[in-house]
């Protein structure tokens, strides 16, 4: 067990017990934000940020019941065919007062409070339902990628919960890909391997997300029953200008080839990045060069859209194929 401690001092921070305790509580939340298992003194400068944190937490607890979450989807392009064969489900929070709240703000908060578990289940359910609906509209082989948070991944009944969701929705297991981070699977790696095998035995596809940013042991990586690796967009961003990022991306792609895994590159925004990845035989890509994340009502048209040689970044590759 660890502790997060907040400290307020009489008389500088307050002159009565109630205010001292309130300020110590604010400092305690600051301690949690700093990574927990530490202490923070109260400071008036940090009060505004802490109150925002508390307000967001209160709003987040009500967001599900008020139907404030929405899913956006970003198509994934198969470079060999140039077709959009999959999509990644991305959650958005439409706050009634703050507008669209960045996932970078509320996902860590949801993880900290444990709300990520019901939120994650909501994402899984709605992503599977949307995929099933699109399959019935003429995309029978479409698959969807859903991110699992560390808390979700380490639930004891994870496999059962996912199996029940797939049965309830009527989606084939092979049309669902679960993305987990390196940190999630390396935290108690032996237990993670058992969980991954349970999921794989169901027919669900598995992917290591943001590969290269964590601390995977290659000896463990060989034991993970995964289908694909995702090259983190932080490496893709500068692959044509930063030799080190280019080398890392090339190494990840080569590693994936040697392990017979599918390689997906995130954050592809320029033709130069695409050419770099194509030359190294990256299998799939996603990013603004192809499509931004979009709400469900725009998905069908986006999936049906066909590129022409004048605007299709993969036309050269298709002609060669």
KOLRO-837470 format. One record per atom (N, C-alpha, C, O, CB): residue in one letter; x, y, z. Coordinates in steps of 0.2 Angstrom, whole numbers, plus 2048, in hexadecimal, padded with zeros to 3 digits. Glycine has a CB too. Layout:
N
aXYZ...
END
This chain:
321
x8047FA800x800800800x804806800x80A806802x7FB800806x80280C7FDx8058127FDx8018177FFx7FB816800x8088147F6x80381D801x7FF823803x8008297FFx80682A7FDx80182480Ax7FB82D7FEx7FC8347FBx7FA839801x7F4839803x7F78347F5x7FE83D802x7FD842808x7FD849806x80184B802x80384180Dx7F884C809x7F7854808x7F885780Ex7F6855813x7F0855805x7FC85D80Ex7FD860814x7FB868813x7FD86B80Ex805860815x7F886A818x7F7872819x7F9874820x7F9870825x7EF873818x7FB87A820x7FF87C826x7FB883829x7FA887826x80687E825x7FA88282Fx7F7888833x7FD88D835x80288A837x7F3886839x7FC893834x7F6897832x7F789982Bx7F389D828x7F589D836x7FC897827x7FE89A820x7F889781Bx7F689B817x80489781Ex7F689181Cx7F188F817x7EA890819x7E5890815x7F2887816x7E8890820x7E2891822x7E289282Ax7E789082Dx7DD88B821x7DD89582Dx7DD896834x7D8893838x7D789483Ex7DC89E835x7D488E834x7CF88A838x7D0883835x7D2881830x7C888D837x7CD87E83Ax7CE877838x7CB875832x7CE87182Ex7CB87383Ex7C5877830x7C187582Ax7C5877824x7C687381Fx7BA87882Ax7C887D824x7CB88081Ex7D287C81Dx7D487B818x7CC88781Ex7D587B823x7DC877823x7DB870820x7DF86E81Cx7DF87782Ax7D586D822x7D486681Fx7D2866818x7D4862814x7CE863823x7CE86B816x7CD86C80Fx7D386D80Bx7D486A805x7C887280Ex7D787180Dx7DD873809x7E286D809x7E686C804x7E187980Cx7E286980Fx7E686380Fx7E385E80Ax7E785A807x7E6860816x7DD85E809x7DA859804x7DC85B7FDx7DD8577F9x7D2859805x7DC8617FCx7DE8647F5x7E58627F4x7E78607EEx7DD86C7F5x7E98637F9x7F08617F8x7F18597F7x7F68577F3x7F48637FEx7ED8557FAx7ED84E7F9x7EB84C7F2x7EF8487EFx7E884B7FEx7E68507EFx7E584E7E8x7EB8507E4x7EC84D7DFx7DF8527E6x7EE8557E5x7F48577E2x7FA8527E2x7FD8507DEx7F785E7E4x7FA84F7E8x7FF8497E9x7FD8437E5x8028407E2x7FF8477F1x7F78427E4x7F583C7E0x7F683E7D8x7F98397D5x7ED83B7E0x7F68447D6x7F78467D0x7FF8457CEx8018447C8x7F584D7CEx8038467D3x80A8467D2x80C83E7D2x81383D7D2x80D8497D8x80883A7D2x80A8337D1x80982E7D7x80A8297D8x8118327D0x8058317DDx80482E7E3x80A82C7E7x81082D7E4x8008277E1x8098297EDx80E8277F1x81382D7F2x81982C7F2x8128217EEx8108337F3x8158397F5x81183E7F9x80B83C7FBx81783C7EEx8138447FAx8108497FEx81084F7FAx8158517F7x812849805x80B8547FBx80B85A7F9x80985F7FEx80485E802x80785B7F2x80C8657FEx80986B802x80486F7FFx80586F7F8x80F86F805x7FF871802x7FA8757FFx7FD87C7FCx80287F7FFx7F5877804x7FB87E7F6x7FD8847F3x7F78877F0x7F48847ECx8038837EEx7F688D7F1x7F08917EEx7F18907E6x7EC8907E3x7F08987F0x7F78907E3x7F88907DCx7F588A7D9x7F288A7D3x7FF8917DAx7F58847DDx7F387E7DAx7EB87D7DBx7E88787D9x7F78787DDx7E88817DFx7E18807E1x7DC8807DBx7D887C7DBx7DF8867E5x7DD8857D6x7D98857D0x7D987E7CCx7D487B7CBx7DB88B7CCx7DF87C7CBx7E08757C8x7DD8707CBx7DA86B7C8x7E88747C6x7DE8707D2x7DB86A7D6x7D386A7D6x7D08657D6x7DD86B7DDx7D08707D6x7C98717D6x7C786E7CFx7C186B7CFx7C78787D7x7CA8707CAx7C886D7C3x7C88667C3x7C48637C0x7CD8707BEx7CE8637C6x7CE85C7C7x7C88597CBx7C58547C8x7D585A7CAx7C685C7D0x7C18597D4x7BA85A7D0x7B68567D0x7C085D7DBx7B98607CDx7B38617C9x7B385C7C3x7AD8597C2x7B38687C6x7B985A7C0x7B88557BAx7B784E7BDx7B384B7BAx7BF8557B7x7B984D7C3x7B88467C6x7B18457C7x7AE8407C6x7BC8457CCx7AE84B7CAx7A684B7CCx7A284A7C5x79E8467C5x7A48517CFx7A484E7C0x7A184D7BAx7A28467B6x79D8447B3x7A38537B5x7A88447B7x7A983D7B4x7A58387B7x7A38337B3x7B083C7B5x7A38387BDx79F8337C0x7988337BEx79582E7BEx79F8347C8x7968397BBx78F8397B8x78F8397B1x7898387AEx78C8407BBx7958397AEx7958397A6x7918337A3x78E83479Ex79C83A7A4x79382D7A6x7908277A3x7888277A3x78582679Ex7928217A6x7858287A9x77E8287AAx77B82E7A6x77582E7A4x77C8297B1x77E8337A4x77C8397A0x77D838799x77C83D795x77E83F7A3x780833797x782831790x78683778Dx784839787x77B83078Cx78B839790x78F83E78Ex79583C789x799840786x792842793x79683578Ax79C832786x79A83177Fx79482F77Ex79F82C789x79E83277Ax79D830773x7A382C770x7A982D773x79B83676Ex7A282876Bx7A8825768x7A9828761x7A582975Dx7A681D767x7B0829760x7B282B759x7B6825757x7B982175Bx7B6831759x7B7824750x7BA81E74Dx7BF821748x7BE825744x7B581974Ax7C581E748x7CA820743x7CC81A73Fx7CE815742x7D1823747x7CA81A739x7CC815734x7D3812734x7D8817735x7C981672Dx7D480C733x7DB809733x7DB80672Bx7D7803729x7DC803738x7E1808728x7E2807721x7E7801720x7EC801723x7E480D71Dx7E57FC71Cx7E97F771Ax7ED7F9714x7EB7FA70Fx7E57F0719x7F47F9715x7F87FC710x7F97F870Ax7FA7FA704x7FF7FD713x7F87F170Bx7F87ED705x7F27EE700x7F37ED6FAx7F87E6707x7EC7EF703x7E67F06FEx7E47F76FEx7E07F96F9x7E17EC701x7E67FC703x7E4802703x7DD803705x7DA809705x7E48056FCx7DA7FE708x7D37FE70Bx7D37FF712x7D87FD716x7D07F8709x7CE802714x7CD80371Cx7C97FD71Ex7C37FC71Ex7C880A71Dx7CD7F9722x7CB7F2724x7C97F272Bx7C67ED72Ex7D07ED722x7CB7F772Fx7CA7F8736x7C97FF739x7C9804735x7CF7F473Ax7C87FF73Fx7C7806742x7C9806749x7C880074Dx7C0809741x7CB80B74Cx7CD80B753x7C780F757x7C6815754x7D480E755x7C480D75Cx7BF811760x7C3815765x7C7813769x7BA80C764x7C181B765x7C4821769x7BE82476Dx7BA82776Ax7C8825765x7BE824774x7B9827778x7BA82F778x7C0832778x7B982577Fx7B5833778x7B483A779x7AF83C77Ex7AA83877Fx7B383D772x7B1841782x7AC843787x7A984A785x7AD84F785x7B084378Ex7A384A784x79F850782x79C853789x79785278Bx79A84F77Dx7A085778Cx79E85A793x799860791x79A86478Dx7A485D797x793860795x78E865794x79086C795x78D871792x788863798x79686D799x79887479Ax79F875797x7A087B794x7988757A1x7A3870797x7AA871795x7AB87078Ex7B087178Bx7AF86D799x7A686D78Bx7A786B784x7AA864783x7AA860788x7AA870780x7AE86377Ex7B285D77Dx7B885D781x7BD861780x7B485C775x7B8858786x7BE85778Bx7C3852788x7C184D785x7BB855792x7C9854788x7CE850785x7CF84A789x7CF84A78Fx7D5854785x7D0844785x7D183D789x7D783E78Dx7D883A792x7D2838784x7DC84278Bx7E284378Fx7E1845796x7E484479Bx7E784778Cx7DB849797x7D984B79Dx7D58467A1x7D68467A7x7D585279Cx7D084379Ex7CC83F7A2x7CD8387A3x7CB8347A7x7C584079Fx7D183579Ex7D382E79Ex7D782D7A4x7D68287A8x7D782C798x7DD8307A6x7E182F7ACx7DC8307B2x7DD82C7B7x7E68347ACx7D88357B2x7D38367B8x7CF82F7B9x7CD82D7BEx7CF83C7B7x7CC82D7B3x7C88277B3x7CC8217B6x7C981D7BAx7C58257ACx7D28207B4x7D681B7B6x7D781B7BEx7D78167C1x7DD81B7B2x7D98227C0x7DA8237C7x7D48217CBx7D581E7D1x7DC82A7C8x7CE8237C9x7C88227CDx7C581B7CDx7C18197D0x7C38277CCx7C78177C8x7C48117C6x7BE8117C2x7BC80C7C0x7C280E7CDx7BC8177C0x7B78187BBx7B88157B4x7B48147B0x7B581F7BBx7BF8147B3x7C18127ACx7BE80B7ABx7BD8097A5x7C88117ACx7BC8077B0x7B98007AFx7B28017ABx7B17FE7A6x7B97FC7B5x7AD8047AFx7A78057ABx7A78097A5x7A48087A0x7A28087B0x7AC80E7A4x7AD81279Ex7AF80D799x7AD80E793x7B181879Fx7B480979Ax7B7805796x7B2800793x7B27FE78Dx7BD801799x7AE7FD797x7A97F9795x7A47FC791x7A17F978Cx7A57F679Bx7A2802792x79E80678Dx7A1807786x79E806781x79C80D790x7A7808786x7AB809780x7AB80277Cx7A9802776x7B280B781x7AC7FD780x7AC7F677Cx7A67F4779x7A57F2774x7AF7F1782x7A07F577Dx79A7F477Bx7987F8775x7957F5770x7947F5781x7997FE775x796803770x79B80276Ax798802764x79680A772x7A180076Bx7A67FF765x7A47F9761x7A47F975Bx7AD7FF767x7A27F4765x7A07ED762x7997EE75Ex7987EB759x79F7E8767x7957F2761x78E7F375Ex78F7F7758x78B7F5753x7897F7763x7937FC758x794800752x7977FC74Cx7957FC746x798806753x79C7F774Ex79F7F3749x79A7EE746x79A7ED740x7A57EF74Cx7967EB74Ax7917E7748x78C7EA743x78A7E773Ex78D7E374Ex78A7F0745x7867F4740x7897F573Ax7867F5734x7847FA744x78F7F773Ax7937F8733x7947F272Fx7937F2729x79A7FC735x7957EC733x7957E672Fx78F7E572Bx78F7E2726x7977E0734x7897E672Ex7837E572Bx7817EA726x77D7E8722x77D7E5731x7857EF725x7847F4720x7897F371Ax7897F7715x7867FB723x78C7ED71Ax7907EB714x7987EB716x79C7EB711x78F7F070Fx79A7EB71Cx7A17EA71Ex7A27E4722x7A47E5728x7A47F0721x7A17DE71Fx7A17D8724x7A87D6727x7A77D372Cx79F7D271Fx7AD7D8724x7B47D7727x7B77DC72Cx7BC7DC72Ex7B97D5722x7B37E272Dx7B57E7731x7B77E5738x7B37E173Bx7B07ED731x7BD7E873Ax7BE7E6741x7BF7ED745x7C17F2742x7C57E2742x7BF7ED74Cx7BF7F3750x7C57F1755x7C57EC758x7B97F5753x7C97F6756x7CE7F675Cx7CB7FA762x7C9800761x7D57F9759x7CC7F7768x7CA7FB76Ex7CF7FA773x7D27F5774x7C37F7771x7D1800776x7D680077Bx7D47FE781x7CE800784x7D980877Bx7D87FA785x7D67F878Cx7DB7FB790x7E17FB78Fx7D77F078Cx7D87FE795x7DC80279Ax7E07FD79Fx7DE7F779Fx7D880779Fx7E57FF7A2x7E87FA7A7x7E37F77ACx7E47F17ADx7EE7FD7ABx7DF7FB7AFx7DA7F87B4x7D57F37B0x7D47EE7B3x7D67FE7B7x7D37F57AAx7CF7F07A7x7D27E97A6x7D07E47A7x7CC7F37A0x7D97EA7A3x7DC7E47A1x7DD7DF7A7x7DE7D97A6x7E37E679Ex7DE7E27ADx7DF7DE7B3x7D97DC7B7x7DA7D97BCx7E47E17B7x7D37DD7B4x7CD7DA7B7x7CD7D37B7x7CF7D07B2x7C77DD7B3x7CB7D07BCx7CB7C87BCx7C67C57B8x7C77C07B5x7C97C67C4x7C17C97B6x7BB7C67B2x7BC7C97ABx7B67C97A7x7B47C77B5x7C17CB7A9x7C27CF7A2x7BF7CB79Cx7BB7CD798x7C97D17A1x7C27C579Cx7C07C0796x7B97BF796x7B67BF791x7C47BA796x7B67BD79Cx7AF7BC79Cx7AB7C279Ax7A67C1796x7AD7BA7A3x7AD7C879Cx7A97CE79Bx7A97CF793x7A47D1790x7AC7D479Fx7AF7CE790x7B07D0789x7AC7CA785x7A87CC780x7B77CF787x7AC7C4787x7A87BF784x7A17C0784x79D7BF77Fx7AA7B8787x79E7C378Ax7977C478Bx7957CA786x7907CA783x7957C6792x79A7CF786x7987D5781x7987D377Ax7937D5777x79E7DA782x79C7CF778x79C7CC771x7967C876Fx7937C976Ax7A27C876Fx7947C4774x78E7C0773x7887C4773x7837C376Fx78D7BB779x7877C9777x7827CE778x7817D2771x77B7D376Fx7827D277Ex7877D476Fx7867D8769x7867D4762x7837D675Dx78D7DD768x7887CE762x7887CA75Cx78E7CB758x78E7CA752x7827CB759x7947CE75Bx79A7CF757x79F7C9757x7A07C675Dx79D7D5759x7A27C7751x7A67C1752x7AD7C4755x7AF7C9755x7A87BF74Ax7AF7BF75Ax7B57C175Ex7BB7C4759x7BF7C875Bx7B87BB762x7BC7C1753x7C27C374Fx7C17CA74Cx7C67CC749x7C27BE749x7BB7CD74Dx7BA7D474Bx7BC7D9750x7BB7DF74Fx7B37D5748x7BE7D6756x7C07DB75Cx7C77DA75Dx7CA7D575Ex7BC7D9762x7CB7E075Dx7D27E075Fx7D27E4765x7D07EA766x7D67E3759x7D57E176Ax7D77E5771x7DE7E7771x7E27E3770x7D57E0777x7DE7EE773x7E57F1773x7E77F277Ax7E37F577Ex7E57F776Fx7ED7EF77Cx7EF7F0783x7F67F3782x7FA7F277Ex7EF7E9787x7F87F7787x7FF7FA787x8047F678Ax8037F178Dx7FE80178Bx80A7F7789x8107F378Bx8107F3793x8117EE796x8167F6789x80E7F9796x80E7F979Dx8097F57A0x80A7F27A5x80D80079Fx8037F479Dx7FE7F079Fx8007E87A0x7FF7E57A5x7F87F079Bx8037E679Ax8057DF79Ax80B7DD79Ex80C7D87A0x8067DD793x80F7E279Fx8157E17A3x8147E17AAx8197DF7AEx81B7E57A0x80F7E47ACx80D7E47B3x80A7DE7B5x8047DC7B3x8087EA7B5x80E7DA7B8x80C7D37BAx80C7CF7B3x8067CD7B1x8067D27BEx8127CE7B0x8127CB7A9x80F7C47A9x80B7C37A4x8197CB7A7x8107C07AEx80E7B97AEx8067B97AEx8037B57AAx8107B57B3x8037BD7B2x7FC7BE7B2x7F97C07ACx7F47BE7A9x7F97C27B8x7FD7C57A9x7FA7C87A2x7FA7C379Dx7F67C3799x7FF7CE7A1x7FF7BF79Dx8007BA798x7FA7B5798x7F77B3793x8067B6798x7F87B379Ex7F27AF79Fx7EB7B279Cx7E77AF799x7F17AD7A6x7EB7B979Ex7E57BD79Cx7E57BD794x7E07BC791x7E57C479Fx7EB7BF791x7EB7BF78Ax7E97B8786x7E67B8781x7F27C1788x7EC7B3789x7EA7AC786x7E27AB787x7DF7A8782x7EE7A778Ax7DF7AD78Dx7D87AC78Dx7D47B0788x7D07AE784x7D67AF794x7D77B6786x7D37BA781x7D57B777Ax7D07B7776x7D67C2782x7DB7B5779x7DD7B3773x7D97AC771x7D77AB76Bx7E47B1772x7D87A8776x7D47A2775x7CD7A3773x7C979F770x7D479E77Cx7CA7A9775x7C37AB773x7C37AD76Bx7BE7AD768x7C17B1777x7C97AE768x7C97B1761x7CA7B8761x7CA7BB75Bx7C37AF75Ex7CB7BC766x7CC7C3766x7D37C4764x7D77C1766x7CA7C676Dx7D47CA760x7DB7CC75Ex7DE7D0763x7DA7D4767x7DA7CF757x7E47D0764x7E87D4769x7ED7D8766x7F17D6762x7EA7CF76Fx7EE7DE769x7F37E2767x7F77E676Cx7F47E7771x7F07E8762x7FD7E776Cx8017EB770x8017F276Ex8047F3768x8087E8771x7FE7F7771x7FD7FD76Fx803802771x807800776x7F7801772x80580776Ex80A80C76Fx811808770x815809775x80980F776x81280376Cx8187FF76Dx81E80376Cx81F807768x8187F9768x823802771x829806770x82A80B776x82F80E777x82A80976Ax82480D779x82481277Ex82580F785x82681278Ax81E81677Ex824808786x82480578Cx82A80178Dx83080378Cx81E80078Dx82A7FB791x8307F8793x82F7F0792x8307EC796x8317F979Ax82C7EE78Cx82B7E778Bx8327E478Bx8367E6788x8277E6785x8327DE78Ex8377D978Dx8367D5787x8317D2786x8387D5794x83B7D5783x83A7D177Dx8397C977Ex8367C677Ax8407D1778x83C7C7784x83A7C0786x8337BF787x8307BA786x83F7BE78Bx8307C478Ax8297C478Cx8257C5785x81F7C2784x8277C9791x8277C9781x8237CB77Bx8227C5777x81D7C4774x8277D0777x8277C0777x8267BA773x8217B5776x81E7B1772x82D7B6773x81F7B677Dx81A7B2780x8137B577Fx80E7B2781x81C7B1787x8137BB77Ex80C7BF77Dx8097BC777x80B7BD771x80D7C677Dx8037BA777x7FF7B7771x7FC7BD76Ex7F57BD76Dx7FA7B2773x7FF7C276Bx7FD7C7768x7FD7C7760x8007C375Dx8017CE76Ax7F87CB75Dx7F87CB756x7FC7D1753x7FE7D074Dx7F17CB754x7FC7D6756x7FF7DC753x8027E1758x8017E175Ex7FA7E0750x8077E5755x80A7EA759x8087F1756x8087F2750x8127E9759x8077F675Ax8067FD758x80C801759x80E80275Fx7FF80075Bx80E804754x814809754x81180F757x80D812754x81880A74Dx81481275Cx811818760x81281E75Bx81781E758x814819766x80D82275Bx80D828757x81382D759x815831755x80782C757x81682C75Fx81B831761x82282F75Dx82683375Cx81D830768x82282975Ax828827756x82682974Fx82A82B74Bx82981F757x82082874Dx81E829746x81E830744x82083273Ex817827745x81D835749x81D83C748x82383E744x823843740x81C84074Ex82983C747x82F83F744x834839741x83A83A740x83384274Ax83083473Ex83482F73Bx838831735x83E82E733x830829739x836836731x83A83872Cx83F83E72Dx843840729x83583B726x83F841733x843846735x84884473Bx84D84873Cx83F84C737x84684073Fx84A83E745x84D837744x849832744x84683E74Bx853836743x85682F741x85582A747x853824745x85E830740x85482C74Dx853828753x84C825752x84B81F753x85482B759x84782A751x840827751x83F82374Bx83C81E74Bx83B82D750x843824745x84282073Fx845819741x84281473Ex846823739x84B819744x84E813746x84980F74Ax84980874Ax855814749x84681274Fx84280E754x83C80B750x83A805751x83F81375Ax83980F74Cx83380D748x835807743x831802743x830813744x83B808740x83D80273Cx83E7FC740x83D7F773Dx843805738x8417FD746x8427F774Ax83C7F474Cx83C7ED74Cx8477F9750x8377F774Ex8317F5750x82D7F174Ax82B7EB74Bx82C7FA753x82E7F4744x82B7F073Fx82E7EA73Dx82B7E573Cx82B7F5738x8357EA73Dx8397E473Cx8387DF741x8377D9740x8417E673Cx8377E1748x8367DC74Dx82F7D974Cx82E7D374Dx8367E0754x82A7DD74Ax8237DA749x8237D5743x8207D0743x81E7E0747x8277D773Ex8287D2738x82B7CB73Ax8297C6739x82C7D5732x8307CC73Fx8347C6741x82F7C1745x8307BB745x83A7C7745x82A7C5749x8267C174Dx81F7BF74Ax81B7BD74Dx8247C5754x81F7C1743x8197C073Fx8137C3742x80D7C1742x8187B873Ex8147CA744x80E7CE747x80C7D3742x8107D573Dx8107D174Dx8067D5742x8047DB73Ex8067E1741x8067E2747x7FC7DB73Dx8097E673Dx80C7EC73Fx8077F273Dx8057F3737x8137EE73Dx8057F6742x8007FC741x804802743x806802749x7F97FB745x80480773Fx80780D741x802812742x7FD81373Ex80C81073Bx802816748x7FE81B74Ax800822748x806823747x7FC81B751x7FC827747x7FE82E746x80182F73Fx80583473Fx80282F74Bx7FF82C73Ax80282D734x7FE834731x7F883472Fx80182772Fx802839730x7FF83F72Dx802842727x7FF846724x800844733x80883F725x80B84271Ex80C83C71Ax80D83671Bx811846720x80D83E713x80F83970Ex81683670Fx81783070Ex80F83D707x81A83A712x821838713x821833719x82582E718x82683E716x81D83471Ex81D82E723x81A828720x81D823722x818831729x81582971Cx812823719x81781F715x817819715x80C825715x81B823711x82081F70Cx82581C710x82781670Fx823825708x82781F716x82C81C71Ax82981571Dx82D81071Dx82E820720x82381571Fx82080F722x81F80A71Cx82080471Ex81A811725x81D80C717x81C807711x82280470Fx8227FE70Ex81980B70Bx82880870Fx82E80570Dx8307FF711x8347FB710x83380A70Cx82E800718x8307FB71Dx82B7F671Ex82B7F2723x8327FF723x8267F6719x8217F1719x81C7F1720x81B7EB722x8247EA718x81B7F7722x8167F7727x80F7F5725x80E7F771Fx8157FE72Ax80B7F1728x8057EE726x7FF7F3726x7FC7F3721x8037E872Ax7FE7F772Bx7F87FB72Cx7FA80272Fx7FF802732x7F37F7730x7F680772Dx7F780D72Fx7F1811731x7EB80F72Ex7FB81272Ax7F1816736x7EC81A737x7EE821739x7F482273Bx7E781773Dx7EA826737x7EC82D738x7E9832734x7E5830730x7F482D737x7EA838735x7E783D732x7E883D72Ax7E4840727x7E9844735x7ED83A728x7EE83A721x7E883671Dx7E7838718x7F583671Fx7E5832721x7E082E71Ex7D9830721x7D483171Dx7E1826720x7D8831727x7D283372Ax7D3835731x7D7832735x7CD82E72Ax7D083A734x7CF83C73Bx7CA83873Ex7C683573Bx7CE84473Cx7CB837745x7C5834748x7BF837747x7BE83D747x7C7833750x7B9833746x7B3836744x7AD832748x7AE82D74Ax7B283573Dx7A8836749x7A283374Cx79F82D748x7A082C742x79C83874Ex79B82974Bx799823748x794824742x79482073Dx79481F74Dx79182A742x78C82B73Cx79082D736x78D82D730x78883173Ex79782E736x79A82F730x79F82972Ex7A282A728x79F835731x79E824732x7A381E730x7A181B72Ax7A6819726x7A281A736x79B81A728x799816723x79C81971Cx79F815718x792815722x79B81F71Cx79D823716x7A4823715x7A7822710x79A82A716x7A882371Bx7AF82471Bx7B281D719x7B781C715x7B2825722x7AF81771Bx7B1811719x7B080F712x7B480B70Fx7AE80C71Ex7AB81270Fx7A9811708x7AD815703x7AE8136FDx7A2812707x7B081A706x7B481F702x7BA81B6FFx7BE818702x7B6825706x7BB81C6F8x7C18196F5x7C581E6F2x7C38246F0x7BE8156EFx7CC81D6F3x7D18226F1x7D18226E9x7D181C6E6x7D78216F5x7D38276E6x7D58276DFx7DD8286DFx7E082B6E4x7D282D6DBx7E08266DAx7E78276DAx7EA82E6DBx7F082F6DDx7EA8256D3x7E68336DAx7E883A6DBx7E983C6E2x7ED8406E4x7E483F6D8x7E48396E7x7E583A6EEx7E58346F2x7E58356F8x7DE83E6F0x7E782F6EFx7E88296F3x7EF8286F5x7F38266F1x7E58226F0x7F18286FCx7F88276FEx7FA8206FCx80181F6FCx7F9829705x7F681B6FBx7F88146FBx7F78126F3x7F880C6F2x7F48106FFx7F68176EFx7F48156E8x7FA8116E5x7FA80C6E1x7F281A6E4x8008146E6x8068116E3x80780A6E6x8098056E2x80D8156E5x8068096ECx8078026EFx8027FD6ECx8037F86EAx8068026F6x7FC8006EBx7F67FB6E8x7F87F96E1x7F77F46DFx7F07FF6E9x7FB7FE6DDx7FC7FD6D6x8027F76D6x8027F36D2x7FE8036D2x8077F86DAx80C7F36DBx8097EC6DCx80B7E76DAx8117F56E0x8047EC6E1x8017E66E3x7FD7E36DEx7FA7DD6DEx7FD7E76E9
END
